[in-house]
């Protein structure tokens, strides 16, 4: 795949015309056309700017086949998620995701949840309540995780907070192999959802009784997937 084809692909999936991309890049429409036809190669500063604009890395843009990304992301859909009870836990540390997931898996075994439901659903989301000092001075950030508790499961096992999530509508996208490039694929998944919401005039929902967003990672037929959920008001 050529650099020009990659530029053309990124422009089209971001619903930009050549003159619109030209305006963002500070060049003429004719320059964009020459880039896409591989008649001219963009200078390094323009390539860096393009990577920032389209959330891709330089190696993929110059050498890769970005058209294969169409296989990574599903279409965005709106799903009604029934009310559920969950057991959740939050950690603030330098490695909070691993820390909180380890805690929750230990809790699931201790509480008997995994014996009751070996496929119990474990979800997670960023925990934003971190002070500036924690983040800047100590490199700490937060993450929360929760097991969705199946109907009829009862336990008094400590170490988690029990709470309910009300029925709500969510915009959902599925990301294939998210951990291959987690700092690119997952943020781009969120970006696709936000673009869908803007294009369809759908507003996000903020409510104390529902999770604003969460992620669910799973495996199917030997391939890893992540479903990203953002609560919406429809």
N, C-alpha and C positions, 0 to 999 in steps of 0.2 A: 504494500500500500504506500502511495507517495505522500509527501508532506502536503501537497496541494489538495489531494483527496481528503486527507484528514481535516484540513482547515474547512473545506466545503461541508464535510459531514457535521463538524461541530457548529458551524454557522446555521445549518438547516435544522438540526435538532433543538437549537436554542431559538428557532423561529425568527431569525434575523435575515433581512435582505442584505445584498452586498453593500448598498449605500449606508445601511444602519451599522453594519460592522465597521465600515470605513470610518464613520463618525466616532465610534468608540475607540478605534485604534489611531485616530488622528492622521489618516491617509486618505487618498482619493479612492473612489469606487473602482477606477481602472487598476489601481494597485492591488486591490483585493482580487480582482479578476485574474491578474497576472500571477498572484500567489497561487490561486486555486488551479491554474493551468500549468503550474510548475515552470512558468516562463521566467520568474524571478523568485529568489529565495529571500524571505524576510530576514532583516538584520537581527542579531541576537537580542537587543533590547525589546524588539517587537515580539519575538518568540516568547520571551519571559512574560511580557504583558498579556500575550494570548493565553499562556498557561494559567495565569491568575484569573483571567476573565472566564475561562471555560473549566476551571478546576481540574486540570490535567497536569501530568508531569512532562518535562522536556523530552525524555527518551521516548515516551509513548507518542507524543506529537510528531517528532521528527522521524522515528524509526518504526513505530508500531502501526497496527491496523485498528483504528478507533471505531471502525464500523462494526466490529465485533461486540462493542459495548451495548449494542441493541439487544444482545442476548443476556445481558447482565441484569437489566431492570425490567420489571413487568410494567404494565399499564397501572396507573393509579385508579383505585376503586374506592367507593364509599361502602363501608360495612357497619351494620348495627351490631354492636357487641353487647350481649346480655349482661345484666348485673352479675358480679361475682365477688366472692370473699377472697382475701389474700392474706398471706403472712409475709411481712416485708421487713427489710433491714437496710440501713444506710451506713456508709463508711466514708470518712474523710481521711485520706492518707496520700502517700506518693504513688501508690499503686492500688487505688480503691476498687477497681472492677474485679481484679483477681481476689482481693481480700474479701469483698462482700459475697462473691460467688462461692468461695471456699466456705465461708460461714454458713451460707444458706444450704449448701449441699450437706454439710455436717448436721445442720438442724433437721433437714428432711429425713436423714437416716435415723437420727435420735428420736424424732417425733413419731416415726412409723409411717410417714407420708409415702415414702418410696415403696414400702411393703404394701401399702394400700393401693398405690397407683404408680407403677414404675415409670410411666410416661408423664408424670406430673409436669405441668407447664411452668417454666421458669422465665420470667420477664425481667427487663432491666431498663433503667433510664438515668440520665445525669442528675446528680443532686447539686443544685446551684448555690446552696447556702454556705459558701466558703468565703472567709474574710480575705481582704486584699493582702494582708500579711501572710496568711497561710499559703495563698497562691503564689505571690511574688517572691517572698523570702524563703519559703520552705518547699516550694514546688508541689504543693498539695492540691488536690481537687476531690470532688465527691461523686459517689455513685450509689444508686439504690438498686436493689433486686427484690423480687417477690415471687413466691410460689402461688399460683392460682389454686385455691383449695377446692377439691372435688366435692360435689354434693354428698352430704352424709358423713364427711370426715370430721372427727372431733378429737381435739388434743388440748392439753393445758401446758404443753411443752414451752418453756420460757426461751428467751433469746430473740424474739421477734415482736413486731407490732401487728396485731390483727385489725383489719379494717375492711370496709366494703367499697367497691367501685360500682356506681350506679350505671344503669343501661345508658349507652351513649353511641353516637355515630362517630366513626373514625375514617379518615382518609388513610389508605393503606397502599404500600408499595412493597414488592418482594425483590430483594437483592440477592443475586447468585454469587456464591463464594465470597462473602463480604470480607473475610479475614485474609484473603489474598493481598488486598491493599486496603486495610481498614480505614486509614486516615484519608482515603480518597473515595472509595465506593460508598461508605456509609453517609458521609456528608453530602455527596451528590444525590443519594437517595432522598434525603431530606429536601434538598434543593428542588428535585423533580416534583415532590408533593407540594411545596410552596408555590411553584410555578403553576401547577394544576389548580390550586385554590384561587390564585389571583386571576387566572384565565376564566374561571367559572364563577367568579364573584362569591366565593364561599369563605366565610370567616371562621377563624379558629375559636374554640370554646374554652373559656377559663372558668372552672367551677371547682369548689372545694371537695365535691363529691365524686369527681372523676380524675383520672390521670390525664394530664395534658398531652403526654406522649409516652410511648414505651417501645421497646424492641423485643422481638422474640426470635431467638436463634435456634435452628434445628437442622437435622440432616434427613435427606430423602434420597433413596437409591444411591447412597455413597457420595452425594454432593451436598455441600453446606449451603444453607439459605438463611436469610434474615428478613422477617417481616417488620416494617417500620409503621407504627400507628401514630397519627396525630388527630386529636379530638377536634371535631368541627361542629358548627351550628348549621344544620340544614333543615 
